[in-house]
Amino acid sequence: QLSWRVDNDTASVRFRLCGCHSNGSDTNQYMGFGLSGSANSTLMIGADPTIAWVDETDGPQAVDYYLSAYTQCRAGLGACPDAMDSSRTCNDDIIDVSGSITNGQQCVSFTRQFSTS
């Protein structure tokens, strides 16, 4: 489930991602939401997704990605965290991350500016 709140005063959007989480040995449970790489259509290349999860040790996480190719991240190309992308100058634009796992559901909230790099 995805919800968001626009804050025009700070030119930002507060997102909230929620999904099922099964407690146990499978800790690789993540959620993702991405903005298209095109202003006019749906396009994966150039997309700017956020991958989020709640780590039972380190707490809520949200990582800003950039998709430069239809591949896993390798040598800074492909679906890479912004901090690893070598195809352009990228910044991790995710701030104010919070979240929890409650009754089998993980929710992560985060903020990002309207205009990001």
N, CA, C and O atoms as a GROMACS GRO file, in nm:
protein
  468
    1GLN      N    1   0.084  -0.116   0.000
    1GLN     CA    2   0.000   0.000   0.000
    1GLN      C    3   0.090   0.124   0.000
    1GLN      O    4   0.190   0.130   0.072
    2LEU      N    5   0.054   0.219  -0.080
    2LEU     CA    6   0.129   0.344  -0.090
    2LEU      C    7   0.036   0.460  -0.059
    2LEU      O    8  -0.076   0.467  -0.109
    3SER      N    9   0.084   0.551   0.022
    3SER     CA   10   0.012   0.677   0.044
    3SER      C   11   0.116   0.789   0.047
    3SER      O   12   0.235   0.763   0.067
    4TRP      N   13   0.072   0.912   0.027
    4TRP     CA   14   0.164   1.024   0.028
    4TRP      C   15   0.092   1.152   0.068
    4TRP      O   16  -0.030   1.163   0.058
    5ARG      N   17   0.172   1.248   0.114
    5ARG     CA   18   0.122   1.380   0.154
    5ARG      C   19   0.216   1.484   0.096
    5ARG      O   20   0.336   1.480   0.120
    6VAL      N   21   0.163   1.575   0.020
    6VAL     CA   22   0.241   1.681  -0.043
    6VAL      C   23   0.249   1.799   0.054
    6VAL      O   24   0.150   1.839   0.113
    7ASP      N   25   0.370   1.854   0.068
    7ASP     CA   26   0.392   1.972   0.149
    7ASP      C   27   0.449   2.081   0.058
    7ASP      O   28   0.570   2.085   0.035
    8ASN      N   29   0.364   2.167   0.008
    8ASN     CA   30   0.406   2.274  -0.083
    8ASN      C   31   0.499   2.375  -0.015
    8ASN      O   32   0.582   2.437  -0.082
    9ASP      N   33   0.485   2.391   0.116
    9ASP     CA   34   0.569   2.488   0.187
    9ASP      C   35   0.716   2.447   0.185
    9ASP      O   36   0.805   2.532   0.178
   10THR      N   37   0.743   2.317   0.190
   10THR     CA   38   0.881   2.268   0.190
   10THR      C   39   0.918   2.204   0.056
   10THR      O   40   1.028   2.151   0.042
   11ALA      N   41   0.828   2.207  -0.041
   11ALA     CA   42   0.849   2.146  -0.174
   11ALA      C   43   0.893   2.000  -0.161
   11ALA      O   44   0.991   1.957  -0.222
   12SER      N   45   0.817   1.925  -0.079
   12SER     CA   46   0.851   1.785  -0.056
   12SER      C   47   0.727   1.698  -0.052
   12SER      O   48   0.614   1.746  -0.044
   13VAL      N   49   0.751   1.567  -0.057
   13VAL     CA   50   0.644   1.469  -0.048
   13VAL      C   51   0.683   1.369   0.060
   13VAL      O   52   0.796   1.320   0.063
   14ARG      N   53   0.589   1.339   0.147
   14ARG     CA   54   0.607   1.237   0.250
   14ARG      C   55   0.536   1.111   0.202
   14ARG      O   56   0.414   1.111   0.185
   15PHE      N   57   0.612   1.003   0.178
   15PHE     CA   58   0.558   0.876   0.131
   15PHE      C   59   0.548   0.778   0.248
   15PHE      O   60   0.623   0.786   0.345
   16ARG      N   61   0.453   0.686   0.235
   16ARG     CA   62   0.440   0.575   0.331
   16ARG      C   63   0.412   0.448   0.252
   16ARG      O   64   0.312   0.438   0.181
   17LEU      N   65   0.503   0.351   0.264
   17LEU     CA   66   0.489   0.220   0.201
   17LEU      C   67   0.460   0.117   0.308
   17LEU      O   68   0.527   0.114   0.411
   18CYS      N   69   0.360   0.032   0.286
   18CYS     CA   70   0.328  -0.074   0.380
   18CYS      C   71   0.308  -0.205   0.304
   18CYS      O   72   0.255  -0.206   0.194
   19GLY      N   73   0.351  -0.314   0.364
   19GLY     CA   74   0.334  -0.445   0.304
   19GLY      C   75   0.344  -0.554   0.408
   19GLY      O   76   0.387  -0.531   0.521
   20CYS      N   77   0.305  -0.673   0.369
   20CYS     CA   78   0.310  -0.789   0.459
   20CYS      C   79   0.454  -0.821   0.496
   20CYS      O   80   0.546  -0.806   0.415
   21HIS      N   81   0.472  -0.866   0.618
   21HIS     CA   82   0.604  -0.907   0.666
   21HIS      C   83   0.585  -1.033   0.750
   21HIS      O   84   0.510  -1.031   0.848
   22SER      N   85   0.652  -1.140   0.712
   22SER     CA   86   0.643  -1.263   0.792
   22SER      C   87   0.765  -1.270   0.882
   22SER      O   88   0.878  -1.269   0.835
   23ASN      N   89   0.741  -1.277   1.009
   23ASN     CA   90   0.851  -1.289   1.105
   23ASN      C   91   0.918  -1.425   1.086
   23ASN      O   92   0.853  -1.520   1.043
   24GLY      N   93   1.044  -1.432   1.117
   24GLY     CA   94   1.115  -1.559   1.104
   24GLY      C   95   1.249  -1.538   1.038
   24GLY      O   96   1.310  -1.432   1.048
   25SER      N   97   1.296  -1.643   0.971
   25SER     CA   98   1.431  -1.641   0.917
   25SER      C   99   1.444  -1.559   0.789
   25SER      O  100   1.555  -1.520   0.754
   26ASP      N  101   1.334  -1.532   0.718
   26ASP     CA  102   1.342  -1.456   0.594
   26ASP      C  103   1.342  -1.307   0.624
   26ASP      O  104   1.236  -1.246   0.641
   27THR      N  105   1.462  -1.247   0.632
   27THR     CA  106   1.471  -1.105   0.663
   27THR      C  107   1.485  -1.020   0.538
   27THR      O  108   1.496  -0.898   0.549
   28ASN      N  109   1.486  -1.081   0.420
   28ASN     CA  110   1.501  -1.006   0.294
   28ASN      C  111   1.366  -0.969   0.237
   28ASN      O  112   1.334  -1.004   0.123
   29GLN      N  113   1.287  -0.898   0.314
   29GLN     CA  114   1.154  -0.858   0.270
   29GLN      C  115   1.155  -0.707   0.250
   29GLN      O  116   1.164  -0.630   0.346
   30TYR      N  117   1.144  -0.665   0.125
   30TYR     CA  118   1.152  -0.523   0.095
   30TYR      C  119   1.032  -0.480   0.010
   30TYR      O  120   0.960  -0.563  -0.046
   31MET      N  121   1.015  -0.351   0.002
   31MET     CA  122   0.910  -0.290  -0.080
   31MET      C  123   0.975  -0.186  -0.168
   31MET      O  124   1.081  -0.133  -0.134
   32GLY      N  125   0.915  -0.158  -0.280
   32GLY     CA  126   0.972  -0.057  -0.368
   32GLY      C  127   0.864   0.027  -0.434
   32GLY      O  128   0.752  -0.019  -0.458
   33PHE      N  129   0.900   0.150  -0.461
   33PHE     CA  130   0.813   0.243  -0.533
   33PHE      C  131   0.902   0.331  -0.617
   33PHE      O  132   1.003   0.383  -0.568
   34GLY      N  133   0.867   0.348  -0.745
   34GLY     CA  134   0.953   0.428  -0.830
   34GLY      C  135   0.877   0.524  -0.919
   34GLY      O  136   0.764   0.500  -0.960
   35LEU      N  137   0.942   0.634  -0.945
   35LEU     CA  138   0.890   0.734  -1.039
   35LEU      C  139   0.949   0.704  -1.176
   35LEU      O  140   1.068   0.672  -1.187
   36SER      N  141   0.869   0.715  -1.279
   36SER     CA  142   0.910   0.683  -1.415
   36SER      C  143   1.029   0.767  -1.459
   36SER      O  144   1.051   0.879  -1.412
   37GLY      N  145   1.107   0.708  -1.551
   37GLY     CA  146   1.218   0.780  -1.610
   37GLY      C  147   1.175   0.876  -1.720
   37GLY      O  148   1.259   0.941  -1.782
   38SER      N  149   1.044   0.885  -1.745
   38SER     CA  150   0.990   0.973  -1.848
   38SER      C  151   0.876   1.056  -1.789
   38SER      O  152   0.798   1.007  -1.707
   39ALA      N  153   0.867   1.179  -1.831
   39ALA     CA  154   0.756   1.265  -1.787
   39ALA      C  155   0.627   1.231  -1.861
   39ALA      O  156   0.519   1.272  -1.818
   40ASN      N  157   0.636   1.157  -1.973
   40ASN     CA  158   0.520   1.133  -2.058
   40ASN      C  159   0.470   0.990  -2.062
   40ASN      O  160   0.361   0.964  -2.114
   41SER      N  161   0.547   0.894  -2.007
   41SER     CA  162   0.507   0.755  -2.015
   41SER      C  163   0.574   0.674  -1.904
   41SER      O  164   0.656   0.726  -1.828
   42THR      N  165   0.536   0.548  -1.897
   42THR     CA  166   0.599   0.457  -1.803
   42THR      C  167   0.730   0.409  -1.862
   42THR      O  168   0.733   0.355  -1.973
   43LEU      N  169   0.839   0.428  -1.789
   43LEU     CA  170   0.971   0.392  -1.840
   43LEU      C  171   1.061   0.354  -1.724
   43LEU      O  172   1.081   0.432  -1.631
   44MET      N  173   1.117   0.232  -1.730
   44MET     CA  174   1.207   0.188  -1.622
   44MET      C  175   1.344   0.255  -1.629
   44MET      O  176   1.394   0.302  -1.528
   45ILE      N  177   1.405   0.260  -1.748
   45ILE     CA  178   1.536   0.323  -1.759
   45ILE      C  179   1.523   0.470  -1.724
   45ILE      O  180   1.438   0.541  -1.778
   46GLY      N  181   1.607   0.516  -1.634
   46GLY     CA  182   1.598   0.653  -1.587
   46GLY      C  183   1.505   0.670  -1.468
   46GLY      O  184   1.491   0.780  -1.416
   47ALA      N  185   1.441   0.561  -1.426
   47ALA     CA  186   1.348   0.570  -1.313
   47ALA      C  187   1.424   0.599  -1.183
   47ALA      O  188   1.544   0.573  -1.172
   48ASP      N  189   1.351   0.652  -1.088
   48ASP     CA  190   1.409   0.694  -0.961
   48ASP      C  191   1.332   0.627  -0.847
   48ASP      O  192   1.254   0.693  -0.778
   49PRO      N  193   1.354   0.496  -0.825
   49PRO     CA  194   1.278   0.426  -0.721
   49PRO      C  195   1.342   0.438  -0.582
   49PRO      O  196   1.459   0.471  -0.567
   50THR      N  197   1.260   0.408  -0.483
   50THR     CA  198   1.306   0.395  -0.345
   50THR      C  199   1.276   0.253  -0.301
   50THR      O  200   1.164   0.204  -0.320
   51ILE      N  201   1.373   0.187  -0.242
   51ILE     CA  202   1.356   0.054  -0.187
   51ILE      C  203   1.356   0.070  -0.036
   51ILE      O  204   1.444   0.134   0.022
   52ALA      N  205   1.255   0.010   0.029
   52ALA     CA  206   1.239   0.030   0.174
   52ALA      C  207   1.212  -0.103   0.244
   52ALA      O  208   1.153  -0.194   0.187
   53TRP      N  209   1.257  -0.111   0.368
   53TRP     CA  210   1.233  -0.228   0.450
   53TRP      C  211   1.257  -0.192   0.595
   53TRP      O  212   1.313  -0.087   0.626
   54VAL      N  213   1.214  -0.281   0.684
   54VAL     CA  214   1.243  -0.265   0.826
   54VAL      C  215   1.336  -0.377   0.865
   54VAL      O  216   1.299  -0.495   0.864
   55ASP      N  217   1.458  -0.340   0.900
   55ASP     CA  218   1.559  -0.436   0.945
   55ASP      C  219   1.536  -0.458   1.094
   55ASP      O  220   1.528  -0.362   1.172
   56GLU      N  221   1.526  -0.582   1.133
   56GLU     CA  222   1.494  -0.611   1.273
   56GLU      C  223   1.606  -0.569   1.368
   56GLU      O  224   1.582  -0.558   1.488
   57THR      N  225   1.727  -0.545   1.317
   57THR     CA  226   1.838  -0.498   1.399
   57THR      C  227   1.858  -0.347   1.384
   57THR      O  228   1.868  -0.276   1.484
   58ASP      N  229   1.862  -0.299   1.259
   58ASP     CA  230   1.894  -0.158   1.233
   58ASP      C  231   1.771  -0.069   1.214
   58ASP      O  232   1.786   0.052   1.196
   59GLY      N  233   1.652  -0.125   1.218
   59GLY     CA  234   1.530  -0.045   1.207
   59GLY      C  235   1.494  -0.013   1.064
   59GLY      O  236   1.541  -0.079   0.972
   60PRO      N  237   1.410   0.089   1.044
   60PRO     CA  238   1.360   0.121   0.909
   60PRO      C  239   1.469   0.175   0.818
   60PRO      O  240   1.555   0.253   0.861
   61GLN      N  241   1.466   0.133   0.693
   61GLN     CA  242   1.564   0.173   0.592
   61GLN      C  243   1.489   0.216   0.465
   61GLN      O  244   1.386   0.158   0.431
   62ALA      N  245   1.540   0.315   0.398
   62ALA     CA  246   1.489   0.357   0.266
   62ALA      C  247   1.609   0.405   0.186
   62ALA      O  248   1.683   0.493   0.228
   63VAL      N  249   1.627   0.344   0.068
   63VAL     CA  250   1.745   0.374  -0.014
   63VAL      C  251   1.700   0.423  -0.150
   63VAL      O  252   1.614   0.362  -0.214
   64ASP      N  253   1.758   0.532  -0.193
   64ASP     CA  254   1.728   0.595  -0.322
   64ASP      C  255   1.809   0.524  -0.431
   64ASP      O  256   1.931   0.510  -0.419
   65TYR      N  257   1.742   0.479  -0.537
   65TYR     CA  258   1.806   0.408  -0.648
   65TYR      C  259   1.791   0.489  -0.776
   65TYR      O  260   1.711   0.581  -0.785
   66TYR      N  261   1.871   0.451  -0.875
   66TYR     CA  262   1.857   0.502  -1.012
   66TYR      C  263   1.874   0.383  -1.105
   66TYR      O  264   1.966   0.304  -1.087
   67LEU      N  265   1.786   0.370  -1.204
   67LEU     CA  266   1.791   0.257  -1.297
   67LEU      C  267   1.850   0.301  -1.430
   67LEU      O  268   1.783   0.365  -1.510
   68SER      N  269   1.977   0.266  -1.453
   68SER     CA  270   2.044   0.305  -1.577
   68SER      C  271   2.041   0.193  -1.680
   68SER      O  272   2.075   0.215  -1.797
   69ALA      N  273   2.000   0.070  -1.639
   69ALA     CA  274   1.991  -0.043  -1.731
   69ALA      C  275   1.900  -0.149  -1.670
   69ALA      O  276   1.869  -0.144  -1.551
   70TYR      N  277   1.857  -0.244  -1.753
   70TYR     CA  278   1.770  -0.353  -1.708
   70TYR      C  279   1.853  -0.466  -1.647
   70TYR      O  280   1.834  -0.582  -1.684
   71THR      N  281   1.944  -0.436  -1.556
   71THR     CA  282   2.031  -0.536  -1.496
   71THR      C  283   2.049  -0.504  -1.348
   71THR      O  284   2.021  -0.393  -1.302
   72GLN      N  285   2.097  -0.604  -1.275
   72GLN     CA  286   2.138  -0.578  -1.138
   72GLN      C  287   2.256  -0.483  -1.140
   72GLN      O  288   2.326  -0.471  -1.240
   73CYS      N  289   2.278  -0.417  -1.030
   73CYS     CA  290   2.390  -0.323  -1.020
   73CYS      C  291   2.523  -0.398  -1.032
   73CYS      O  292   2.550  -0.493  -0.959
   74ARG      N  293   2.602  -0.353  -1.127
   74ARG     CA  294   2.736  -0.410  -1.146
   74ARG      C  295   2.828  -0.298  -1.195
   74ARG      O  296   2.801  -0.233  -1.296
   75ALA      N  297   2.934  -0.279  -1.122
   75ALA     CA  298   3.030  -0.174  -1.154
   75ALA      C  299   2.963  -0.037  -1.166
   75ALA      O  300   3.003   0.045  -1.249
   76GLY      N  301   2.860  -0.014  -1.084
   76GLY     CA  302   2.793   0.115  -1.084
   76GLY      C  303   2.693   0.137  -1.194
   76GLY      O  304   2.644   0.249  -1.210
   77LEU      N  305   2.660   0.034  -1.272
   77LEU     CA  306   2.559   0.045  -1.379
   77LEU      C  307   2.448  -0.056  -1.355
   77LEU      O  308   2.473  -0.165  -1.304
   78GLY      N  309   2.324  -0.020  -1.390
   78GLY     CA  310   2.209  -0.106  -1.371
   78GLY      C  311   2.117  -0.047  -1.266
   78GLY      O  312   2.101   0.075  -1.257
   79ALA      N  313   2.057  -0.134  -1.186
   79ALA     CA  314   1.969  -0.090  -1.077
   79ALA      C  315   2.055  -0.071  -0.953
   79ALA      O  316   2.075  -0.165  -0.875
   80CYS      N  317   2.105   0.049  -0.936
   80CYS     CA  318   2.203   0.077  -0.830
   80CYS      C  319   2.151   0.181  -0.731
   80CYS      O  320   2.077   0.272  -0.768
   81PRO      N  321   2.192   0.165  -0.604
   81PRO     CA  322   2.168   0.276  -0.511
   81PRO      C  323   2.237   0.401  -0.565
   81PRO      O  324   2.344   0.392  -0.625
   82ASP      N  325   2.177   0.516  -0.543
   82ASP     CA  326   2.235   0.640  -0.595
   82ASP      C  327   2.381   0.655  -0.556
   82ASP      O  328   2.461   0.706  -0.634
   83ALA      N  329   2.416   0.612  -0.437
   83ALA     CA  330   2.554   0.627  -0.390
   83ALA      C  331   2.653   0.545  -0.472
   83ALA      O  332   2.773   0.572  -0.467
   84MET      N  333   2.605   0.444  -0.548
   84MET     CA  334   2.694   0.358  -0.626
   84MET      C  335   2.684   0.382  -0.776
   84MET      O  336   2.761   0.322  -0.852
   85ASP      N  337   2.593   0.466  -0.821
   85ASP     CA  338   2.568   0.483  -0.965
   85ASP      C  339   2.681   0.561  -1.030
   85ASP      O  340   2.710   0.674  -0.991
   86SER      N  341   2.745   0.501  -1.130
   86SER     CA  342   2.856   0.567  -1.196
   86SER      C  343   2.815   0.634  -1.327
   86SER      O  344   2.897   0.697  -1.393
   87SER      N  345   2.685   0.622  -1.365
   87SER     CA  346   2.643   0.678  -1.493
   87SER      C  347   2.611   0.827  -1.484
   87SER      O  348   2.598   0.894  -1.586
   88ARG      N  349   2.600   0.879  -1.364
   88ARG     CA  350   2.571   1.021  -1.346
   88ARG      C  351   2.600   1.060  -1.202
   88ARG      O  352   2.631   0.973  -1.120
   89THR      N  353   2.592   1.186  -1.171
   89THR     CA  354   2.612   1.230  -1.034
   89THR      C  355   2.479   1.218  -0.961
   89THR      O  356   2.381   1.283  -0.997
   90CYS      N  357   2.476   1.134  -0.860
   90CYS     CA  358   2.353   1.106  -0.787
   90CYS      C  359   2.370   1.134  -0.639
   90CYS      O  360   2.479   1.125  -0.584
   91ASN      N  361   2.261   1.169  -0.577
   91ASN     CA  362   2.256   1.186  -0.432
   91ASN      C  363   2.143   1.102  -0.378
   91ASN      O  364   2.039   1.087  -0.443
   92ASP      N  365   2.162   1.048  -0.260
   92ASP     CA  366   2.053   0.979  -0.191
   92ASP      C  367   1.965   1.088  -0.132
   92ASP      O  368   2.002   1.152  -0.034
   93ASP      N  369   1.849   1.109  -0.194
   93ASP     CA  370   1.762   1.222  -0.158
   93ASP      C  371   1.656   1.185  -0.055
   93ASP      O  372   1.563   1.263  -0.032
   94ILE      N  373   1.668   1.070   0.006
   94ILE     CA  374   1.571   1.025   0.106
   94ILE      C  375   1.609   1.081   0.242
   94ILE      O  376   1.723   1.068   0.286
   95ILE      N  377   1.512   1.143   0.310
   95ILE     CA  378   1.535   1.195   0.444
   95ILE      C  379   1.420   1.154   0.535
   95ILE      O  380   1.316   1.107   0.489
   96ASP      N  381   1.441   1.170   0.664
   96ASP     CA  382   1.337   1.152   0.765
   96ASP      C  383   1.270   1.015   0.755
   96ASP      O  384   1.148   1.006   0.741
   97VAL      N  385   1.350   0.909   0.762
   97VAL     CA  386   1.299   0.771   0.750
   97VAL      C  387   1.249   0.723   0.886
   97VAL      O  388   1.317   0.738   0.988
   98SER      N  389   1.130   0.666   0.887
   98SER     CA  390   1.075   0.605   1.008
   98SER      C  391   0.995   0.483   0.968
   98SER      O  392   0.959   0.467   0.851
   99GLY      N  393   0.967   0.396   1.062
   99GLY     CA  394   0.889   0.278   1.030
   99GLY      C  395   0.889   0.176   1.140
   99GLY      O  396   0.957   0.192   1.242
  100SER      N  397   0.812   0.068   1.117
  100SER     CA  398   0.801  -0.038   1.216
  100SER      C  399   0.739  -0.162   1.153
  100SER      O  400   0.686  -0.157   1.042
  101ILE      N  401   0.747  -0.271   1.226
  101ILE     CA  402   0.676  -0.393   1.192
  101ILE      C  403   0.573  -0.414   1.303
  101ILE      O  404   0.608  -0.425   1.420
  102THR      N  405   0.446  -0.421   1.265
  102THR     CA  406   0.338  -0.438   1.360
  102THR      C  407   0.237  -0.536   1.306
  102THR      O  408   0.186  -0.518   1.195
  103ASN      N  409   0.207  -0.640   1.382
  103ASN     CA  410   0.106  -0.739   1.344
  103ASN      C  411   0.126  -0.793   1.202
  103ASN      O  412   0.030  -0.804   1.125
  104GLY      N  413   0.250  -0.826   1.168
  104GLY     CA  414   0.279  -0.884   1.038
  104GLY      C  415   0.280  -0.786   0.922
  104GLY      O  416   0.282  -0.828   0.806
  105GLN      N  417   0.280  -0.658   0.951
  105GLN     CA  418   0.286  -0.557   0.845
  105GLN      C  419   0.402  -0.463   0.872
  105GLN      O  420   0.416  -0.410   0.982
  106GLN      N  421   0.487  -0.444   0.768
  106GLN     CA  422   0.594  -0.346   0.781
  106GLN      C  423   0.553  -0.219   0.708
  106GLN      O  424   0.499  -0.223   0.597
  107CYS      N  425   0.579  -0.108   0.772
  107CYS     CA  426   0.551   0.023   0.712
  107CYS      C  427   0.676   0.109   0.726
  107CYS      O  428   0.739   0.113   0.832
  108VAL      N  429   0.710   0.178   0.618
  108VAL     CA  430   0.824   0.269   0.618
  108VAL      C  431   0.776   0.401   0.558
  108VAL      O  432   0.715   0.403   0.451
  109SER      N  433   0.806   0.510   0.627
  109SER     CA  434   0.775   0.644   0.579
  109SER      C  435   0.905   0.718   0.551
  109SER      O  436   1.005   0.698   0.621
  110PHE      N  437   0.903   0.802   0.449
  110PHE     CA  438   1.022   0.880   0.416
  110PHE      C  439   0.980   1.004   0.340
  110PHE      O  440   0.869   1.011   0.286
  111THR      N  441   1.069   1.103   0.335
  111THR     CA  442   1.043   1.230   0.267
  111THR      C  443   1.146   1.250   0.158
  111THR      O  444   1.262   1.213   0.174
  112ARG      N  445   1.103   1.309   0.049
  112ARG     CA  446   1.197   1.352  -0.057
  112ARG      C  447   1.144   1.481  -0.119
  112ARG      O  448   1.023   1.506  -0.122
  113GLN      N  449   1.236   1.561  -0.168
  113GLN     CA  450   1.201   1.689  -0.228
  113GLN      C  451   1.136   1.667  -0.366
  113GLN      O  452   1.155   1.562  -0.427
  114PHE      N  453   1.060   1.766  -0.413
  114PHE     CA  454   1.001   1.760  -0.547
  114PHE      C  455   1.109   1.742  -0.652
  114PHE      O  456   1.098   1.658  -0.741
  115SER      N  457   1.213   1.821  -0.641
  115SER     CA  458   1.321   1.819  -0.739
  115SER      C  459   1.443   1.755  -0.674
  115SER      O  460   1.493   1.803  -0.572
  116THR      N  461   1.491   1.643  -0.733
  116THR     CA  462   1.604   1.571  -0.677
  116THR      C  463   1.710   1.551  -0.783
  116THR      O  464   1.688   1.575  -0.901
  117SER      N  465   1.826   1.506  -0.739
  117SER     CA  466   1.934   1.481  -0.834
  117SER      C  467   1.966   1.332  -0.841
  117SER      O  468   2.054   1.291  -0.916
   0.00000   0.00000   0.00000
